[in-house]
Amino acid sequence: MATYDLDEQERLDELKAWWKHWGNLVMVGLAVVIAAAAGWRYWQNHTATQSLEAATVYEKLTQSLAANDPKAAREAGAMLIDQYPDTAYAPRAALLLAKLNVGARDAKSAQAQLEWTVANSKEPAVKDLARLRLAGVQLDQKQYEAALKTLSASHSDAFDFRFDDLKGDVLLAQGKPAEARTAYQAAFKKMAEDNPYRNIVELKLDALGGEAK
């Protein structure tokens, strides 16, 4: 019994010594873990709340567009971009506002919104669509070199033929029919045979006197 008590006391002394040496570090580590877990939970809740709020504003935006109320649509879109820029709804709102401004012949605002989408969207498809529309606005403004630079950015294969086709339009506007023909041919070859837009590209090639294949 005495031996047992002695062993227990030794273990207790060892534990006290260990805790004296490492206790503060353990407590700091535990505090860090607890703080990190609390921070992660807060971030998850905050992100979910932001997304729900943004969804409500985005619905207001689409309803305003359907009701042909551009003022309300712009207000909702501006709110999404200003207050919910990290959500997936903000870049989509910028795309819709850009389209609205193109229709209102406000190319400067449309260009700014498309540039914002390219810079801030985390979705490749949305970013690619914004680049295409941005290049289109730049083409309309005769910003040919800027449009070609926009179209030279990396993009997904699904948008490849559209980038080539628009590149052809820019080159043609620059007075470079041979280079435009090459771009149109590249676009034509990348489209499926049942793609209805293939006929349009073929007409462009016919107008330039170039073969599609």
C-alpha positions as a Python dict, from the first residue, in 0.01 Angstrom:
ca = {
    (1, 'M'): (0, 0, 0),
    (2, 'A'): (285, 235, 87),
    (3, 'T'): (451, 155, -247),
    (4, 'Y'): (129, 233, -429),
    (5, 'D'): (98, 567, -247),
    (6, 'L'): (460, 649, -334),
    (7, 'D'): (405, 573, -702),
    (8, 'E'): (95, 788, -708),
    (9, 'Q'): (279, 1073, -540),
    (10, 'E'): (565, 1049, -792),
    (11, 'R'): (322, 1061, -1080),
    (12, 'L'): (146, 1355, -922),
    (13, 'D'): (475, 1538, -875),
    (14, 'E'): (572, 1466, -1237),
    (15, 'L'): (236, 1599, -1357),
    (16, 'K'): (276, 1914, -1148),
    (17, 'A'): (626, 1968, -1284),
    (18, 'W'): (509, 1912, -1642),
    (19, 'W'): (217, 2148, -1597),
    (20, 'K'): (442, 2410, -1441),
    (21, 'H'): (666, 2391, -1745),
    (22, 'W'): (409, 2350, -2021),
    (23, 'G'): (80, 2462, -1868),
    (24, 'N'): (83, 2817, -2002),
    (25, 'L'): (165, 2697, -2352),
    (26, 'V'): (-117, 2443, -2338),
    (27, 'M'): (-364, 2708, -2226),
    (28, 'V'): (-253, 2945, -2502),
    (29, 'G'): (-290, 2667, -2759),
    (30, 'L'): (-633, 2575, -2628),
    (31, 'A'): (-740, 2941, -2643),
    (32, 'V'): (-621, 2966, -3002),
    (33, 'V'): (-816, 2654, -3101),
    (34, 'I'): (-1131, 2781, -2932),
    (35, 'A'): (-1094, 3125, -3091),
    (36, 'A'): (-1036, 2972, -3435),
    (37, 'A'): (-1343, 2750, -3402),
    (38, 'A'): (-1554, 3044, -3289),
    (39, 'G'): (-1419, 3258, -3573),
    (40, 'W'): (-1492, 2990, -3831),
    (41, 'R'): (-1846, 2949, -3700),
    (42, 'Y'): (-1899, 3324, -3707),
    (43, 'W'): (-1767, 3342, -4065),
    (44, 'Q'): (-1996, 3061, -4178),
    (45, 'N'): (-2299, 3227, -4019),
    (46, 'H'): (-2200, 3567, -4159),
    (47, 'T'): (-2152, 3425, -4510),
    (48, 'A'): (-2488, 3246, -4498),
    (49, 'T'): (-2663, 3562, -4379),
    (50, 'Q'): (-2496, 3772, -4647),
    (51, 'S'): (-2598, 3526, -4916),
    (52, 'L'): (-2962, 3522, -4805),
    (53, 'E'): (-2979, 3900, -4789),
    (54, 'A'): (-2813, 3931, -5129),
    (55, 'A'): (-3057, 3681, -5280),
    (56, 'T'): (-3347, 3897, -5163),
    (57, 'V'): (-3195, 4211, -5318),
    (58, 'Y'): (-3116, 4025, -5641),
    (59, 'E'): (-3477, 3911, -5665),
    (60, 'K'): (-3581, 4275, -5631),
    (61, 'L'): (-3340, 4362, -5911),
    (62, 'T'): (-3482, 4102, -6151),
    (63, 'Q'): (-3840, 4197, -6062),
    (64, 'S'): (-3761, 4564, -6128),
    (65, 'L'): (-3617, 4476, -6468),
    (66, 'A'): (-3925, 4269, -6551),
    (67, 'A'): (-4146, 4560, -6447),
    (68, 'N'): (-3940, 4795, -6667),
    (69, 'D'): (-3836, 5002, -6367),
    (70, 'P'): (-3470, 5091, -6438),
    (71, 'K'): (-3441, 5327, -6140),
    (72, 'A'): (-3532, 5054, -5889),
    (73, 'A'): (-3314, 4805, -6077),
    (74, 'R'): (-3013, 5035, -6055),
    (75, 'E'): (-3071, 5092, -5684),
    (76, 'A'): (-3088, 4719, -5614),
    (77, 'G'): (-2785, 4650, -5832),
    (78, 'A'): (-2580, 4923, -5665),
    (79, 'M'): (-2672, 4782, -5324),
    (80, 'L'): (-2550, 4435, -5423),
    (81, 'I'): (-2220, 4566, -5557),
    (82, 'D'): (-2159, 4801, -5262),
    (83, 'Q'): (-2284, 4591, -4971),
    (84, 'Y'): (-2254, 4231, -5091),
    (85, 'P'): (-1951, 4230, -5325),
    (86, 'D'): (-1827, 3889, -5207),
    (87, 'T'): (-2149, 3706, -5293),
    (88, 'A'): (-2221, 3539, -5626),
    (89, 'Y'): (-2510, 3780, -5679),
    (90, 'A'): (-2300, 4096, -5710),
    (91, 'P'): (-2122, 4003, -6037),
    (92, 'R'): (-2452, 3887, -6185),
    (93, 'A'): (-2608, 4218, -6084),
    (94, 'A'): (-2323, 4403, -6253),
    (95, 'L'): (-2385, 4206, -6572),
    (96, 'L'): (-2753, 4300, -6568),
    (97, 'L'): (-2678, 4665, -6497),
    (98, 'A'): (-2424, 4670, -6780),
    (99, 'K'): (-2688, 4536, -7018),
    (100, 'L'): (-2933, 4797, -6893),
    (101, 'N'): (-2678, 5074, -6948),
    (102, 'V'): (-2590, 4952, -7297),
    (103, 'G'): (-2958, 4981, -7383),
    (104, 'A'): (-2957, 5332, -7237),
    (105, 'R'): (-2649, 5420, -7447),
    (106, 'D'): (-2439, 5469, -7136),
    (107, 'A'): (-2132, 5279, -7255),
    (108, 'K'): (-1904, 5430, -6989),
    (109, 'S'): (-2112, 5291, -6701),
    (110, 'A'): (-2158, 4957, -6876),
    (111, 'Q'): (-1784, 4926, -6928),
    (112, 'A'): (-1712, 5005, -6564),
    (113, 'Q'): (-1958, 4742, -6443),
    (114, 'L'): (-1819, 4477, -6678),
    (115, 'E'): (-1464, 4554, -6569),
    (116, 'W'): (-1577, 4518, -6208),
    (117, 'T'): (-1730, 4179, -6286),
    (118, 'V'): (-1412, 4056, -6454),
    (119, 'A'): (-1207, 4168, -6154),
    (120, 'N'): (-1438, 4038, -5881),
    (121, 'S'): (-1629, 3733, -6001),
    (122, 'K'): (-1508, 3399, -5865),
    (123, 'E'): (-1702, 3202, -6126),
    (124, 'P'): (-1511, 3135, -6451),
    (125, 'A'): (-1827, 3129, -6665),
    (126, 'V'): (-1948, 3464, -6531),
    (127, 'K'): (-1600, 3613, -6575),
    (128, 'D'): (-1580, 3486, -6935),
    (129, 'L'): (-1923, 3624, -7019),
    (130, 'A'): (-1826, 3960, -6871),
    (131, 'R'): (-1509, 3964, -7083),
    (132, 'L'): (-1707, 3897, -7399),
    (133, 'R'): (-1954, 4175, -7324),
    (134, 'L'): (-1673, 4409, -7223),
    (135, 'A'): (-1494, 4346, -7553),
    (136, 'G'): (-1822, 4412, -7733),
    (137, 'V'): (-1861, 4748, -7558),
    (138, 'Q'): (-1498, 4831, -7634),
    (139, 'L'): (-1556, 4744, -7999),
    (140, 'D'): (-1859, 4973, -8012),
    (141, 'Q'): (-1644, 5251, -7864),
    (142, 'K'): (-1374, 5181, -8127),
    (143, 'Q'): (-1131, 5081, -7851),
    (144, 'Y'): (-992, 4810, -8074),
    (145, 'E'): (-664, 4737, -7900),
    (146, 'A'): (-838, 4726, -7562),
    (147, 'A'): (-1096, 4483, -7703),
    (148, 'L'): (-824, 4255, -7843),
    (149, 'K'): (-646, 4262, -7507),
    (150, 'T'): (-970, 4167, -7331),
    (151, 'L'): (-1023, 3881, -7575),
    (152, 'S'): (-667, 3755, -7532),
    (153, 'A'): (-724, 3669, -7165),
    (154, 'S'): (-745, 3300, -7078),
    (155, 'H'): (-1096, 3157, -7085),
    (156, 'S'): (-1276, 2826, -7075),
    (157, 'D'): (-1306, 2609, -7385),
    (158, 'A'): (-1684, 2649, -7381),
    (159, 'F'): (-1642, 3017, -7472),
    (160, 'D'): (-1354, 2966, -7714),
    (161, 'F'): (-1547, 3003, -8039),
    (162, 'R'): (-1725, 3314, -7913),
    (163, 'F'): (-1393, 3479, -7830),
    (164, 'D'): (-1256, 3394, -8176),
    (165, 'D'): (-1569, 3522, -8348),
    (166, 'L'): (-1564, 3854, -8165),
    (167, 'K'): (-1192, 3882, -8228),
    (168, 'G'): (-1276, 3854, -8598),
    (169, 'D'): (-1525, 4139, -8564),
    (170, 'V'): (-1262, 4361, -8398),
    (171, 'L'): (-998, 4281, -8659),
    (172, 'L'): (-1244, 4349, -8939),
    (173, 'A'): (-1330, 4685, -8783),
    (174, 'Q'): (-958, 4761, -8778),
    (175, 'G'): (-940, 4700, -9151),
    (176, 'K'): (-760, 4365, -9124),
    (177, 'P'): (-976, 4127, -9331),
    (178, 'A'): (-713, 3852, -9365),
    (179, 'E'): (-664, 3831, -8987),
    (180, 'A'): (-1038, 3854, -8933),
    (181, 'R'): (-1090, 3562, -9171),
    (182, 'T'): (-842, 3352, -8971),
    (183, 'A'): (-1029, 3430, -8648),
    (184, 'Y'): (-1366, 3344, -8803),
    (185, 'Q'): (-1228, 3017, -8939),
    (186, 'A'): (-1100, 2927, -8592),
    (187, 'A'): (-1444, 3004, -8445),
    (188, 'F'): (-1622, 2801, -8714),
    (189, 'K'): (-1407, 2493, -8657),
    (190, 'K'): (-1467, 2500, -8282),
    (191, 'M'): (-1847, 2501, -8307),
    (192, 'A'): (-2062, 2191, -8314),
    (193, 'E'): (-2243, 2132, -8642),
    (194, 'D'): (-2583, 2184, -8478),
    (195, 'N'): (-2482, 2520, -8329),
    (196, 'P'): (-2720, 2775, -8488),
    (197, 'Y'): (-2457, 3047, -8465),
    (198, 'R'): (-2236, 2849, -8702),
    (199, 'N'): (-2439, 2978, -8996),
    (200, 'I'): (-2373, 3337, -8895),
    (201, 'V'): (-1998, 3283, -8883),
    (202, 'E'): (-2018, 3109, -9219),
    (203, 'L'): (-2192, 3413, -9364),
    (204, 'K'): (-1913, 3633, -9231),
    (205, 'L'): (-1659, 3410, -9403),
    (206, 'D'): (-1858, 3415, -9726),
    (207, 'A'): (-1858, 3795, -9716),
    (208, 'L'): (-1480, 3790, -9686),
    (209, 'G'): (-1442, 3533, -9958),
    (210, 'G'): (-1292, 3275, -9723),
    (211, 'E'): (-1362, 2906, -9683),
    (212, 'A'): (-1517, 2792, -9361),
    (213, 'K'): (-1328, 2465, -9347),
}
